[in-house]
Amino acid sequence: MPFKLGPMELVIILVIVFIIFGAGKLPQIFSDTGKAMRNFRESQKNDDGEEVVVVRRKKKTTKST
């Protein structure tokens, strides 16, 4: 991750979310977010129930002089 979020940044983000959506919608938003994360993790598993590891390879570049 190219940046780090400290406690103050998280508080500011939560306050902005609270102002935008209001207190009534927050439980539904967090519930939907949790379900989406759970579905994403389940989709990353193969048929045996093991997690699939994605390996990214660096492209080899050749310099021609």
C-alpha positions in Angstrom: 0.0 0.0 0.0 1.5 3.3 -1.0 0.2 5.2 1.9 -0.6 4.6 5.6 -3.8 5.7 7.4 -3.3 6.8 10.9 -6.0 7.0 13.6 -6.7 10.7 12.8 -7.3 10.0 9.1 -9.6 7.1 9.9 -11.6 9.3 12.3 -11.9 12.0 9.6 -13.1 9.4 7.0 -15.7 8.0 9.4 -17.0 11.5 10.2 -17.4 12.3 6.5 -19.2 9.0 5.9 -21.5 9.7 8.9 -22.3 13.2 7.5 -23.0 11.9 4.0 -25.1 8.8 4.8 -26.5 9.5 8.3 -26.7 7.2 11.3 -29.7 5.2 9.9 -27.9 3.9 6.9 -24.5 3.1 8.5 -25.4 -0.4 9.8 -26.7 -1.4 6.4 -23.6 0.0 4.6 -21.2 -1.9 6.9 -23.3 -5.1 6.5 -23.2 -4.8 2.8 -19.5 -4.1 2.8 -18.9 -7.2 4.9 -20.9 -9.4 2.7 -19.1 -8.1 -0.4 -15.7 -8.8 1.2 -16.9 -12.3 2.2 -18.1 -13.0 -1.3 -14.8 -11.8 -2.7 -12.8 -14.1 -0.4 -15.0 -17.1 -1.3 -14.5 -16.4 -5.0 -10.7 -16.5 -4.5 -10.8 -20.1 -3.4 -10.6 -23.0 -5.8 -12.7 -26.2 -5.7 -10.6 -27.8 -2.9 -11.3 -24.8 -0.6 -7.7 -23.6 -0.8 -7.0 -20.0 -1.4 -5.6 -19.2 -4.8 -2.4 -17.2 -4.6 -1.9 -14.7 -7.4 1.7 -14.3 -8.4 2.6 -11.2 -10.3 5.8 -11.4 -12.4 7.8 -8.4 -13.3 8.2 -7.9 -17.0 11.7 -8.3 -18.3 12.9 -5.2 -20.1 15.9 -5.2 -22.4 17.8 -2.0 -23.1 19.0 -1.8 -26.6 22.0 0.5 -27.2 
